[in-house]
Amino acid sequence: MRILVLLMSFILLVSTCSCSVAEEALAPSGVTYQIFVGSFRDSDGDGIGDLRGIIDRLDYIESLGVDRLWLSPIHPSVSYHKYDVLNYEAIDPDFGALEDFDRLIAACKERGIGVMLDLVVNHTGEEHPWFRQACEALQNQVDSPYIGWYNFTQGQGMHPVPGTDWYYEGQFGAHMPDLNLDSPDVRAEIARIMAFWQARGVCGFRLDAVTSYYTGAPLANRDFLRFLSETAKAVDPDCYLVGETWTDAATILTLYGSGVDSLFNFPAADSTGTFVQAALGGKGAAAARLMAEWNAQLRDASPASMDAPFLTNHDLNRAAGMLRLKAPFEKAAAMLYLLMPGRPTVYYGEELGMTGSGLDENKRLPMVWSTAEGAVLCAPPAAADQKQRLKEGADVQDTDPDSLLNWYRQVIALRRQAPELARGVMTAIDLGEPALACYRVADDGGEVVILMNLSQTDTLSVSLSALNAAYVDGCGQPALDGDSLAMPPVSCALLRAE
Ligand code: CA
């Protein structure tokens, strides 16, 4: 009997594997890679990362298994971060030219990688011609259509227009005047900007500063998100939008009422979020339960949307510091968020364990291609007051099977075998062991079970027959012995429902 069961599971295993291998050639991983462009790769020796630099590093990006890039803003701007845009339809000369952008899109397309831009429409740069013309009109006491493009008030307000009794709204400072998003002209311009980049091959947009569109007015923000979403999808139904919603869970659920594809899951991110806390505390079961509850709430708010889990981004401290610079904690946090339903986003260098905290500039330090003497890296942002503490760069980690880089590659490769993770329904399974995260994810095409051991010390065994699932693949060397799957400390496994 036992032999028969073994034989049957072997046949099932073989058939499942050959099937998933065939799918694997085509299946996207559903993972996005966030690039802070000026710090990633410099192609022309001026110390500033650029578009050609990204093209030069597509082998590396492809080796991660990600299928989408989110580029930080690439438009002309006076700042190093370029979140104060001066021209939405051009490329900052620091980063290259439109031809370089077209070349990047084409090179990415050959590899099955989509490119998403950062859409910064809460505000423009102070030197944007629209704002300059509006201010000059107010100063000269003449009319201008651009006065209606910003939120000017007379008598009092946030920032004064010199030489007048007018003020303007600038939630992020005087250098970033907020656009009047109620203006039909502004909305038409935003629609034009999106269509311009969609026509050049962009597959989606990361929406900057969603909660500041209408500060303190979540319902107005929801409605504006709906406008953006409908506008983008009218041009390209597959265009993907993900919003920066740096706020609480209840507000995020309200914003999902817009039907937008995704909103970044800030409550699960950062040092206090579900992933880092579960990794540090070995609390796999609690993390699976919390994430299943969240995904059910999200589905209720917007059935067609998907979660956007991440650990950190360009505004948050680097994950390595939160995870005490210890690889086992970093690996635990990585497998946890990379195997969640939805579309996870990896912040560049997180896969190496790059460090940085405090000033924003420290969170955006140069990508560490190598720590060898004379290695060509970007120059750090001028105001950065921390040095990179990472010891081994991408070159060394590439050849080390136990490196964090190869862990990211392995976990993302595992995810590619489970297309259900994109849009499936998540159900947590309590195995009575706090360190074990276990959950089912099912969609119309199939059903997988994800199993993770977040313990840093103990190997834990699970009966597969109790889960009605067969082992497919894993990371961290899960060992199958008959019906029992032994999960070493910090390991994960993909099972397929029988
Ligand atoms: Ca450069």
Residues whose N, C-alpha, C, O or C-beta is under 5 A from the ligand:
A	BS01	CA	D42 S43 D44 G45 D46 G47 I48 G49 D50 D94
